Amino acid sequence: MSEVEIVKKNYDDDPEAEWRRLEGYHFEFEITKHMMDRYLKKGKVLDIGGGPGRYSIYLAKLGYDVTLVDLSDGNVAFAKAKARECGVSIEAYACDARDLSGLNLGEYDNVLLMGPLYHLFQESHREKCVEEAKKHLKKDGVLFASFISITGGLNYYLDECPAELVNEPAMDLFDRMEADETWSGTAFTEATFINNLEILPFFERLDFEKLALFGQEGITATRLSYLEQCSPQVREKYLELSLRLCENPQYFAYSTHMMYIGRRKTE
């Protein structure tokens, strides 16, 4: 199977997994919501790679007109059911993010691309995803695009199971870290861990201008499991610090996910 087929099967087999991952108090979700709320334009949202609908449903509750697209039929069915359960309405379709032409979608004030760029090994395919998103973005619209950071694997071991690093089969990940390069291979499924230094030039080539680039876990990724069990007072203090530091490049390594927020360059 290709990496895309493997990824589709992974999400079809357990569409609830990503919903559970952001359940309860989760720093990635809280920080991302805060930054999205700062830059979202009023109106319509296209959530490409929206998975089980965590962000789509959050935005629908705020009054946005939301359309979700995802590679996984299981994710789409779960998102529709969850939206009904939450008392909101969203449109949802199964489609490959590299070609949305069969859906006859219009233009949107905001386009989310939070998922597809995690899983495509070839940079040309990641570029195609962004170009597809751009086709459906109004001229003054805002793009929100997420990546898994090159430090994501290391952060996972430091947080969840430090001793298991000695059994890590994909040690070439750390070769790529040392060389400041992106790594693609088998992790939780087929995944690409982006070199953070590549993000801004990537979008520059695709004629976007940056509004923000930030670490979605802030400074918490290496201690998430512990911090999320702490008291609300402790969590709020780390959230406050993370929001102050999440856009500072020298702290990007403390995040497992990176988000780029941008808009088309003006002529």
Backbone bond lengths (Angstrom), bond angles and torsions (degrees), N, CA, C in turn:
res aa  C-N    CA-C-N  psi(-1)  N-CA   C-N-CA  omega(-1)  CA-C   N-CA-C  phi
1 M - - - 1.467 - - 1.524 110.16 -
2 S 1.326 115.99 148.24 1.461 120.78 174.02 1.519 109.33 -72.66
3 E 1.353 116.52 166.91 1.461 118.26 179.10 1.513 112.18 -60.95
4 V 1.346 116.74 -33.99 1.462 119.95 -179.76 1.535 110.75 -67.64
5 E 1.328 117.16 -41.05 1.464 120.71 178.67 1.526 110.86 -65.41
6 I 1.325 116.77 -38.91 1.467 120.64 177.86 1.526 110.26 -64.31
7 V 1.331 116.52 -43.43 1.471 120.91 179.60 1.530 110.24 -63.73
8 K 1.321 117.69 -44.25 1.464 120.89 179.05 1.523 111.04 -58.60
9 K 1.343 116.49 -45.81 1.461 120.07 178.96 1.522 110.98 -62.38
10 N 1.331 117.01 -40.45 1.465 120.87 179.91 1.530 111.00 -57.09
11 Y 1.329 117.15 -46.00 1.464 119.85 -178.09 1.523 112.14 -78.74
12 D 1.345 117.59 -32.58 1.464 119.55 175.58 1.522 111.14 -63.30
13 D 1.334 116.58 -36.99 1.464 120.93 -176.44 1.529 112.34 -69.30
14 D 1.330 118.10 -28.98 1.467 120.43 -178.29 1.532 109.87 -149.34
15 P 1.337 117.65 72.28 1.467 120.19 -176.73 1.521 114.01 -64.78
16 E 1.333 116.70 -17.95 1.460 119.45 -178.27 1.527 112.68 -82.46
17 A 1.340 117.49 -11.77 1.462 120.43 -173.55 1.521 112.25 -61.34
18 E 1.326 117.56 -45.37 1.458 120.00 -178.78 1.520 111.46 -69.56
19 W 1.338 116.64 -32.71 1.467 119.72 175.08 1.523 109.99 -62.68
20 R 1.329 116.21 -45.15 1.462 120.60 179.25 1.527 110.97 -64.02
21 R 1.344 116.64 -35.87 1.463 120.44 -176.04 1.530 111.71 -59.51
22 L 1.310 117.39 -33.46 1.459 121.29 -179.14 1.525 112.46 -104.71
23 E 1.325 116.43 19.34 1.459 120.59 -177.74 1.528 110.93 -78.12
24 G 1.316 115.03 152.47 1.454 119.73 177.80 1.510 111.14 70.52
25 Y 1.326 115.99 -148.99 1.465 121.17 178.86 1.523 107.56 -87.60
26 H 1.323 116.49 113.14 1.460 120.53 -178.39 1.518 108.32 -132.97
27 F 1.318 117.09 125.57 1.463 120.61 -174.14 1.523 112.45 -59.64
28 E 1.326 117.23 -41.44 1.475 119.77 179.88 1.534 110.66 -57.69
29 F 1.310 115.91 -46.07 1.467 120.57 -178.34 1.531 110.77 -66.89
30 E 1.320 116.92 -43.90 1.461 120.19 -177.13 1.533 111.98 -66.38
31 I 1.332 116.78 -44.39 1.462 120.65 -178.99 1.530 110.11 -67.68
32 T 1.337 116.61 -42.35 1.460 119.85 -179.74 1.520 110.99 -64.66
33 K 1.322 117.51 -42.63 1.470 119.62 177.26 1.524 110.77 -58.73
34 H 1.321 116.49 -44.16 1.465 120.97 -179.26 1.530 110.33 -59.13
35 M 1.332 117.43 -46.23 1.451 120.84 -178.33 1.521 111.86 -72.00
36 M 1.311 117.50 -36.99 1.463 119.90 176.70 1.523 110.81 -64.27
37 D 1.312 116.32 -43.09 1.468 119.79 179.81 1.530 111.20 -59.88
38 R 1.336 116.49 -29.68 1.461 120.71 179.88 1.533 111.54 -70.55
39 Y 1.347 116.79 -34.35 1.466 119.57 -170.10 1.526 115.04 -113.25
40 L 1.324 118.66 -13.75 1.465 119.98 -179.39 1.524 111.19 -60.89
41 K 1.338 115.08 139.13 1.451 121.02 172.70 1.525 108.54 -93.13
42 K 1.296 117.49 147.43 1.457 120.65 177.06 1.524 109.38 -63.96
43 G 1.323 116.20 145.54 1.460 118.96 177.01 1.510 112.88 127.55
44 K 1.330 116.18 -133.19 1.457 122.83 -170.87 1.527 111.77 -100.43
45 V 1.341 115.12 146.44 1.468 122.44 179.85 1.520 109.09 -125.87
46 L 1.333 115.88 131.02 1.461 122.09 169.89 1.523 107.56 -108.50
47 D 1.319 116.53 117.08 1.471 122.79 -176.44 1.526 108.25 -104.65
48 I 1.347 116.19 91.81 1.467 121.87 -177.62 1.525 108.68 -85.86
49 G 1.329 115.76 123.28 1.466 119.51 -174.57 1.509 110.77 77.22
50 G 1.332 115.86 33.41 1.462 121.67 -173.55 1.510 115.34 -73.73
51 G 1.342 117.40 -0.72 1.456 120.79 175.12 1.520 112.68 57.38
52 P 1.328 117.84 -135.26 1.461 121.46 -177.86 1.521 113.51 -80.79
53 G 1.347 117.71 3.16 1.461 119.72 170.43 1.508 116.53 98.86
54 R 1.318 118.32 15.19 1.466 119.94 -176.25 1.532 111.21 -56.54
55 Y 1.327 118.39 -50.05 1.467 120.52 -178.98 1.527 111.22 -77.84
56 S 1.311 118.08 -36.15 1.465 120.80 178.64 1.530 110.99 -58.91
57 I 1.316 115.62 -45.43 1.468 119.59 -177.82 1.528 110.49 -70.39
58 Y 1.315 117.16 -39.36 1.469 120.43 174.84 1.524 110.79 -56.65
59 L 1.331 116.94 -45.62 1.465 120.38 -177.96 1.522 111.73 -72.86
60 A 1.329 117.17 -35.37 1.464 119.64 176.38 1.525 110.64 -62.58
61 K 1.321 117.23 -37.39 1.470 120.71 177.47 1.531 111.10 -64.24
62 L 1.335 116.86 -27.02 1.468 120.65 178.63 1.527 111.92 -83.98
63 G 1.327 117.12 -3.28 1.450 120.42 176.45 1.517 115.46 103.21
64 Y 1.334 117.99 4.32 1.461 120.39 177.91 1.531 110.52 -76.19
65 D 1.312 115.34 147.91 1.466 123.09 172.48 1.528 106.35 -85.66
66 V 1.346 117.35 110.81 1.465 121.49 -167.56 1.526 111.54 -116.77
67 T 1.330 115.19 134.11 1.461 122.69 170.01 1.526 108.23 -120.82
68 L 1.321 116.65 125.30 1.460 122.82 179.27 1.526 109.50 -104.54
69 V 1.324 116.00 138.10 1.465 122.34 172.80 1.523 107.43 -129.31
70 D 1.331 116.60 135.90 1.461 119.03 177.96 1.521 109.92 -148.43
71 L 1.315 115.99 150.30 1.460 122.50 178.11 1.522 112.02 -62.41
72 S 1.334 116.55 -34.11 1.464 122.95 -170.82 1.527 111.50 -91.54
73 D 1.340 115.92 122.06 1.470 120.48 174.22 1.523 110.48 -60.78
74 G 1.342 116.04 -36.82 1.457 119.91 179.19 1.512 111.94 -63.17
75 N 1.330 117.04 -43.05 1.462 120.68 176.94 1.523 111.47 -61.38
76 V 1.336 116.64 -42.92 1.466 120.62 -178.10 1.527 110.52 -63.74
77 A 1.322 116.67 -44.93 1.472 119.84 179.24 1.525 110.42 -63.38
78 F 1.324 116.95 -41.69 1.467 120.55 179.01 1.521 110.38 -63.17
79 A 1.344 117.61 -44.59 1.464 121.31 -178.55 1.522 111.44 -62.22
80 K 1.328 117.12 -41.44 1.472 120.19 178.07 1.527 110.86 -62.07
81 A 1.332 115.62 -45.67 1.464 119.68 -179.48 1.524 111.09 -65.39
82 K 1.339 117.10 -40.85 1.465 120.91 -178.70 1.522 110.63 -67.72
83 A 1.333 117.11 -36.97 1.462 120.07 177.87 1.527 110.58 -63.14
84 R 1.337 116.65 -43.32 1.470 119.31 176.92 1.518 110.90 -61.44
85 E 1.333 116.24 -42.91 1.460 121.17 178.97 1.526 111.27 -60.07
86 C 1.347 116.63 -35.90 1.464 122.07 -178.20 1.529 112.51 -86.98
87 G 1.322 117.21 -1.64 1.458 120.65 175.94 1.512 114.71 76.20
88 V 1.343 117.08 27.29 1.468 120.35 177.91 1.519 109.22 -125.54
89 S 1.324 114.88 164.36 1.459 121.14 -178.79 1.520 109.99 -115.37
90 I 1.335 116.52 128.44 1.464 121.72 172.56 1.526 107.96 -136.20
91 E 1.322 115.73 152.44 1.459 120.58 167.25 1.526 107.07 -88.72
92 A 1.335 117.53 146.29 1.466 119.48 -179.00 1.520 110.00 -149.92
93 Y 1.338 115.50 133.73 1.460 122.45 -176.49 1.526 110.38 -138.16
94 A 1.332 115.93 149.12 1.461 121.71 173.66 1.525 108.87 -94.32
95 C 1.343 116.20 125.51 1.460 120.32 -178.79 1.531 109.36 -167.00
96 D 1.317 117.32 151.12 1.459 123.90 174.37 1.526 108.22 -74.80
97 A 1.328 117.24 129.61 1.469 122.21 -176.01 1.522 112.69 -64.41
98 R 1.328 118.02 -16.18 1.456 120.69 -179.28 1.526 113.04 -78.96
99 D 1.331 117.01 -14.58 1.466 120.49 179.94 1.523 109.40 -153.63
100 L 1.318 115.66 101.70 1.468 121.69 -178.61 1.524 111.76 -101.89
101 S 1.322 117.14 10.39 1.472 120.40 -170.90 1.523 113.20 -61.40
102 G 1.323 117.63 -28.89 1.457 119.79 -178.19 1.516 115.18 -74.20
103 L 1.333 117.50 -7.16 1.465 120.51 -175.87 1.532 113.36 -94.40
104 N 1.314 117.41 -11.52 1.473 121.33 -179.13 1.525 112.26 53.53
105 L 1.317 115.79 46.13 1.462 120.84 179.03 1.530 109.32 -79.88
106 G 1.326 115.67 152.06 1.454 120.48 177.22 1.511 111.25 -93.72
107 E 1.322 116.03 -148.03 1.457 121.79 178.91 1.526 110.12 -103.76
108 Y 1.337 114.74 151.40 1.462 121.27 -174.47 1.529 109.95 -130.15
109 D 1.321 114.33 152.46 1.465 120.20 177.60 1.524 111.34 -73.98
110 N 1.333 115.84 -28.37 1.464 122.32 -179.14 1.524 108.76 -138.82
111 V 1.321 116.59 137.09 1.467 120.76 173.06 1.526 108.25 -125.30
112 L 1.336 115.97 125.80 1.461 122.62 175.20 1.526 108.11 -98.44
113 L 1.312 117.22 132.94 1.459 123.29 175.69 1.524 106.43 -128.59
114 M 1.324 114.47 75.50 1.464 121.20 -169.81 1.530 108.83 -121.50
115 G 1.315 115.56 84.21 1.456 120.38 -178.23 1.516 112.44 149.30
116 P 1.342 118.79 -55.32 1.470 119.05 -176.89 1.519 114.08 -57.72
117 L 1.318 118.03 -36.64 1.465 120.13 -177.53 1.524 112.07 -72.81
118 Y 1.346 117.09 -11.06 1.467 121.12 176.03 1.528 111.70 -71.43
119 H 1.339 116.71 -25.98 1.456 119.70 -160.45 1.528 115.32 -118.94
120 L 1.301 118.99 -2.98 1.457 121.11 -177.20 1.525 110.09 -98.56
121 F 1.324 116.22 122.42 1.458 121.31 -174.67 1.530 112.48 -74.21
122 Q 1.329 117.35 -36.41 1.457 120.74 -174.98 1.528 110.76 -89.64
123 E 1.332 115.58 132.20 1.465 119.09 178.87 1.519 111.15 -59.93
124 S 1.330 118.19 -35.06 1.464 120.81 179.16 1.520 111.35 -61.46
125 H 1.325 117.38 -33.80 1.466 120.48 177.92 1.532 110.66 -73.47
126 R 1.334 116.81 -36.13 1.465 119.20 175.34 1.531 110.34 -65.33
127 E 1.324 115.56 -38.89 1.466 119.39 176.12 1.527 110.86 -62.16
128 K 1.326 116.71 -40.71 1.468 120.66 179.96 1.522 110.95 -62.27
129 C 1.325 117.45 -38.42 1.467 120.78 176.41 1.528 110.84 -59.83
130 V 1.320 116.21 -45.53 1.460 119.92 -178.59 1.532 110.23 -67.01
131 E 1.330 116.90 -39.59 1.466 119.64 178.20 1.519 110.96 -63.63
132 E 1.335 117.72 -38.64 1.466 120.65 175.86 1.522 110.79 -63.40
133 A 1.332 116.12 -42.72 1.467 119.97 177.59 1.524 110.43 -60.84
134 K 1.331 116.05 -41.18 1.468 120.50 -178.10 1.532 111.38 -62.86
135 K 1.340 117.33 -34.74 1.466 121.15 179.43 1.525 111.85 -58.82
136 H 1.337 115.64 -27.91 1.468 120.27 -175.38 1.528 112.27 -107.24
137 L 1.321 116.55 12.35 1.461 121.86 -179.22 1.523 109.26 -104.52
138 K 1.320 115.97 126.50 1.460 119.45 176.24 1.524 109.79 -59.53
139 K 1.317 116.51 158.15 1.467 120.66 -176.26 1.522 112.32 -56.56
140 D 1.319 116.78 -34.49 1.468 120.28 178.82 1.522 111.75 -103.20
141 G 1.337 116.66 16.16 1.455 120.92 -177.71 1.516 112.93 -77.65
142 V 1.336 115.20 172.43 1.475 121.91 -175.82 1.523 109.81 -121.78
143 L 1.334 115.08 133.91 1.460 122.53 177.17 1.521 109.60 -102.87
144 F 1.330 116.47 135.32 1.463 123.76 176.08 1.534 106.84 -121.28
145 A 1.327 117.74 111.36 1.463 121.30 -174.26 1.525 110.33 -126.63
146 S 1.331 116.03 133.21 1.468 120.95 -176.42 1.526 111.75 -115.39
147 F 1.317 114.41 151.33 1.466 123.95 176.82 1.522 108.78 -133.13
148 I 1.346 116.28 157.77 1.456 120.78 162.91 1.518 107.02 -88.37
149 S 1.306 116.29 130.15 1.459 121.72 -177.41 1.522 111.71 -75.27
150 I 1.327 116.71 152.98 1.461 122.13 176.96 1.539 111.16 -58.76
151 T 1.328 118.02 -24.90 1.470 120.32 178.21 1.523 112.81 -86.04
152 G 1.340 116.87 0.48 1.462 119.74 -175.15 1.512 114.16 -59.47
153 G 1.344 117.33 -41.62 1.458 119.81 179.60 1.510 112.10 -64.90
154 L 1.324 116.60 -44.58 1.465 120.69 178.33 1.527 110.63 -63.04
155 N 1.327 117.59 -42.59 1.469 120.75 178.63 1.527 111.47 -59.47
156 Y 1.342 115.59 -39.44 1.468 119.98 178.97 1.532 110.51 -60.27
157 Y 1.328 117.10 -48.46 1.466 119.71 -178.90 1.523 111.44 -64.98
158 L 1.321 117.19 -42.55 1.463 119.57 179.53 1.525 111.44 -61.59
159 D 1.324 116.56 -34.58 1.465 120.58 -176.69 1.528 112.30 -84.73
160 E 1.327 116.90 -48.44 1.465 121.42 -168.42 1.523 114.21 -94.16
161 C 1.333 117.32 -43.43 1.468 119.13 -169.50 1.519 110.79 -157.58
162 P 1.328 118.56 71.57 1.469 121.52 -174.70 1.521 114.09 -53.93
163 A 1.337 117.54 -40.03 1.462 120.16 -175.47 1.523 112.55 -67.99
164 E 1.342 117.15 -23.85 1.457 120.16 -176.84 1.521 113.12 -73.50
165 L 1.323 117.08 -10.22 1.466 119.49 178.95 1.530 111.41 -56.65
166 V 1.323 117.20 -30.76 1.463 119.59 -178.02 1.528 111.65 -66.69
167 N 1.344 116.86 -19.00 1.469 121.28 179.59 1.521 112.55 -100.39
168 E 1.318 117.91 4.65 1.463 121.48 -176.94 1.528 109.98 -64.43
169 P 1.352 117.63 119.01 1.471 119.32 -178.49 1.523 113.22 -76.02
170 A 1.329 116.92 -26.37 1.468 120.21 -174.36 1.526 110.79 -95.09
171 M 1.333 116.08 57.81 1.458 119.23 -177.36 1.527 112.51 -67.29
172 D 1.347 117.08 -15.50 1.461 118.50 176.68 1.523 111.52 -65.93
173 L 1.343 117.22 -16.08 1.468 119.85 172.27 1.521 110.25 -54.84
174 F 1.323 116.74 -41.98 1.461 120.45 -176.83 1.528 111.36 -76.10
175 D 1.337 116.38 -25.95 1.467 119.36 170.77 1.521 109.87 -63.02
176 R 1.331 116.25 -41.26 1.474 121.03 179.73 1.532 110.36 -67.80
177 M 1.338 116.81 -38.29 1.466 119.57 176.41 1.524 110.33 -59.81
178 E 1.336 115.81 -45.56 1.460 120.56 -178.30 1.527 111.08 -62.60
179 A 1.336 116.03 -34.48 1.462 121.07 -177.23 1.528 112.45 -89.54
180 D 1.336 118.67 3.16 1.470 122.16 -176.16 1.523 111.25 56.16
181 E 1.337 115.77 49.38 1.462 121.50 179.92 1.528 110.22 -126.19
182 T 1.317 115.21 159.92 1.460 121.94 174.86 1.525 109.72 -78.19
183 W 1.344 116.32 146.78 1.468 122.19 178.57 1.523 109.48 -120.63
184 S 1.336 117.20 138.39 1.464 122.81 173.40 1.517 109.00 -128.70
185 G 1.323 116.53 138.87 1.455 120.44 179.05 1.511 110.79 172.65
186 T 1.335 115.95 -162.27 1.456 121.84 -177.51 1.522 109.90 -89.69
187 A 1.336 115.90 120.62 1.463 122.66 175.48 1.531 106.52 -127.17
188 F 1.332 118.62 -119.13 1.473 120.04 174.13 1.516 109.97 -66.56
189 T 1.315 117.91 -27.69 1.462 128.09 162.83 1.520 104.54 -156.12
190 E 1.321 118.91 -167.43 1.463 119.38 177.47 1.525 108.50 -64.91
191 A 1.316 117.51 126.56 1.465 120.32 -170.65 1.517 111.46 -149.60
192 T 1.331 114.89 155.20 1.460 123.26 175.02 1.514 108.48 -116.42
193 F 1.326 116.05 126.52 1.459 122.83 178.17 1.534 106.51 -105.65
194 I 1.309 116.72 107.92 1.463 121.72 -169.56 1.528 112.20 -77.88
195 N 1.314 115.61 140.17 1.455 120.70 167.34 1.530 106.93 -71.52
196 N 1.320 117.42 118.41 1.467 120.31 -174.73 1.527 112.84 -58.03
197 L 1.327 116.99 -25.93 1.455 120.40 -179.83 1.526 112.47 -69.72
198 E 1.328 117.04 -14.98 1.462 121.16 -178.93 1.527 113.48 -88.62
199 I 1.325 117.86 -13.85 1.465 119.74 -170.14 1.518 112.21 -66.43
200 L 1.314 118.10 -52.08 1.470 119.98 -177.14 1.523 112.03 -63.70
201 P 1.347 120.12 -46.24 1.474 118.60 176.60 1.528 112.83 -60.82
202 F 1.328 117.73 -34.36 1.469 122.21 178.55 1.524 110.32 -57.92
203 F 1.318 117.21 -50.50 1.466 119.94 -178.56 1.527 112.46 -75.35
204 E 1.316 117.17 -28.43 1.463 120.59 174.89 1.526 109.91 -60.63
205 R 1.338 116.61 -43.65 1.468 121.03 178.62 1.518 111.91 -62.74
206 L 1.310 116.47 -29.01 1.466 121.20 -177.28 1.527 111.80 -94.94
207 D 1.338 116.31 14.73 1.478 123.36 172.45 1.525 113.48 66.68
208 F 1.329 115.09 41.62 1.464 120.22 170.99 1.524 109.06 -111.74
209 E 1.314 115.18 151.85 1.465 120.41 171.64 1.518 108.62 -113.30
210 K 1.311 115.19 140.70 1.466 121.41 -174.28 1.516 111.67 -75.01
211 L 1.322 115.04 133.97 1.458 121.73 165.84 1.524 109.79 -101.35
212 A 1.337 116.24 -37.24 1.468 120.31 178.42 1.519 109.48 -161.29
213 L 1.321 116.32 151.66 1.462 124.07 168.79 1.515 105.98 -139.11
214 F 1.326 117.11 125.15 1.465 119.02 -174.17 1.514 111.77 -149.42
215 G 1.340 115.26 158.12 1.445 122.72 173.99 1.516 109.79 -83.43
216 Q 1.323 116.72 123.84 1.472 120.14 -171.62 1.527 113.38 -74.41
217 E 1.320 117.95 -19.17 1.465 120.41 172.02 1.525 111.74 -96.03
218 G 1.319 117.99 0.52 1.448 119.47 -175.57 1.520 110.60 62.87
219 I 1.321 116.65 -124.91 1.476 120.95 179.62 1.528 112.14 -105.22
220 T 1.344 117.41 20.53 1.467 119.42 -167.07 1.522 116.13 -107.07
221 A 1.344 120.53 -6.20 1.463 120.86 -165.98 1.521 113.84 -61.21
222 T 1.330 118.32 -31.53 1.461 119.49 -177.64 1.530 113.22 -80.51
223 R 1.356 116.44 -5.24 1.471 119.80 -178.75 1.526 112.15 -135.86
224 L 1.324 116.57 22.85 1.471 120.13 -174.70 1.526 112.95 -56.98
225 S 1.323 116.45 -47.85 1.469 119.44 -175.30 1.521 111.66 -57.46
226 Y 1.330 116.76 -40.54 1.463 120.96 179.31 1.524 111.11 -73.33
227 L 1.328 117.34 -48.51 1.467 121.09 -174.19 1.527 112.44 -63.60
228 E 1.321 116.43 -34.56 1.460 118.23 -178.15 1.525 112.62 -73.02
229 Q 1.330 117.03 -9.38 1.465 121.21 173.97 1.530 111.94 -98.64
230 C 1.323 117.04 -2.29 1.461 120.57 -178.21 1.528 111.49 -78.06
231 S 1.308 115.28 172.77 1.461 120.68 179.88 1.519 110.69 -66.55
232 P 1.335 117.86 156.83 1.468 120.26 176.44 1.521 112.83 -53.79
233 Q 1.319 117.22 -37.19 1.463 120.42 -179.64 1.528 111.32 -62.32
234 V 1.336 116.68 -43.09 1.464 120.86 179.25 1.531 110.08 -67.66
235 R 1.328 116.61 -45.25 1.464 120.04 -179.87 1.523 111.04 -60.53
236 E 1.306 116.96 -42.36 1.466 120.51 -179.30 1.522 111.12 -64.31
237 K 1.325 117.36 -36.02 1.465 120.13 178.44 1.530 110.53 -65.15
238 Y 1.357 116.81 -42.61 1.458 119.14 178.58 1.535 111.76 -71.32
239 L 1.313 117.42 -31.55 1.462 119.97 174.55 1.521 110.22 -65.53
240 E 1.321 117.00 -44.07 1.469 121.30 178.11 1.528 110.78 -58.96
241 L 1.341 117.10 -46.47 1.463 120.75 178.63 1.522 111.39 -63.88
242 S 1.322 115.98 -41.35 1.457 120.09 -179.26 1.520 111.70 -62.95
243 L 1.311 117.03 -41.72 1.457 120.15 179.66 1.526 111.31 -65.57
244 R 1.327 116.54 -31.65 1.465 120.01 177.34 1.531 111.97 -72.28
245 L 1.348 116.62 -30.15 1.463 120.62 -170.98 1.524 114.49 -109.24
246 C 1.329 118.98 -9.86 1.470 120.67 -167.86 1.522 113.94 -66.25
247 E 1.341 118.60 -21.43 1.460 120.99 179.27 1.528 112.72 -95.85
248 N 1.299 117.45 0.60 1.470 121.65 179.90 1.529 109.09 -86.83
249 P 1.346 118.26 115.90 1.471 120.65 -174.05 1.523 114.82 -55.37
250 Q 1.333 118.04 -29.27 1.463 117.40 -176.57 1.531 112.52 -71.00
251 Y 1.342 117.72 -10.08 1.460 120.65 178.10 1.532 112.79 -109.41
252 F 1.330 118.15 6.53 1.465 120.65 -179.30 1.524 112.29 -59.47
253 A 1.332 117.15 -31.25 1.468 119.78 -176.80 1.527 112.42 -63.89
254 Y 1.327 117.93 -19.47 1.463 121.32 179.74 1.530 112.23 -79.28
255 S 1.332 117.53 -2.60 1.461 121.89 178.80 1.525 110.46 -111.07
256 T 1.316 115.42 146.88 1.454 121.63 175.78 1.525 110.93 -91.64
257 H 1.315 116.94 -26.07 1.471 121.61 179.11 1.522 109.79 -121.09
258 M 1.333 115.31 141.99 1.450 122.26 176.81 1.524 109.47 -118.71
259 M 1.323 116.71 140.60 1.465 120.03 174.96 1.525 110.14 -121.03
260 Y 1.338 113.72 132.49 1.460 122.34 172.58 1.523 107.72 -104.04
261 I 1.309 117.24 131.43 1.455 122.56 174.42 1.528 106.96 -119.22
262 G 1.335 116.12 125.62 1.461 118.99 -176.48 1.518 112.55 -154.14
263 R 1.298 114.60 175.32 1.456 121.47 176.21 1.531 108.29 -140.27
264 R 1.322 115.85 164.59 1.458 120.18 178.24 1.523 110.16 -58.54
265 K 1.324 115.79 143.80 1.458 119.12 173.50 1.517 110.17 -65.96
266 T 1.305 116.61 140.16 1.462 120.78 176.32 1.520 108.52 -86.02
267 E 1.315 116.16 141.97 1.461 120.79 -178.76 1.530 111.14 -75.91
